[in-house]
Amino acid sequence: MIGSFTYRFICHVCYCVCLIFFSCNRDERALVVGKIQLASDLSTTEFVIDKVVFGTKTKKLLLINISEAQFLAYSKATVKTGVDLSKISPEDILIDRNKIELRLPAIEVINFSYPPSSFVEDTLVSDTRSFLNKINIRDQEEFFRLAELDIRSNLQYMGLVKTSQDHTRKMFKVLLSSLGYKEVYISFKSDELLIPQVNLLADQDQIVSP
């Protein structure tokens, strides 16, 4: 009888200890998730991309090129990358005493800006007027549209992911170290760059821009 009571008592104590341990662990992870989500503005990285814009417009007569106008300009695109911290769940955080492992969402483009104020035409190279041919404002807008499309399609290959991941790791290591963790390990769910889709369909012929 005494042995049975002692056994039940020990099981009850073990159950309470486990319950307290897992409860504290869940509370700690929830606290870390809250701290991380408050740091969303700090987990962004900004890039400035220089882009040379070149285009030509050809005038034809009976399938023969009789004149060609050229346009050359310089431009800048600003790209901001980061991680969507709202996607982090407690399951993405593993805590073992002073060690913490954090698994972050993939890096994504959160803002892309290609302002006309950055466009500067090179008047020494551009020849926008030739025989029976002229590059007008609409043509120039098309050249810049194609340039923007080229930038967007090559973002994945510009090293933005690695640079953004390195910046994010440093920021979170500082943050988590300030919470008392001695060992901080940070990984990402994917090394792909998530890029929002935009509609930049061509609407002109006889215009080429490499």
Buried (B, 14 or more C-beta within 10 A) or exposed (E): EEEEEEEEEEEEEEEEEEEEEEEEBEEBBEEBBEBBBEBBEBBBBEBEBEBEBBBBBBBEEEEEEEBBBBBBBEBBBBBBBBBBBEEBEBEBBBBEEEEBBBBBBBBBBBEBEBEEEBBEBEEEEBBBEBEEBEBEEEBBEBBBBBBBBBBBEEBBEBEBBEBBBEBBBEBBBEBBEEEEBEEBBBEBEEEEBBBEEEEEEEEEEEBEBE
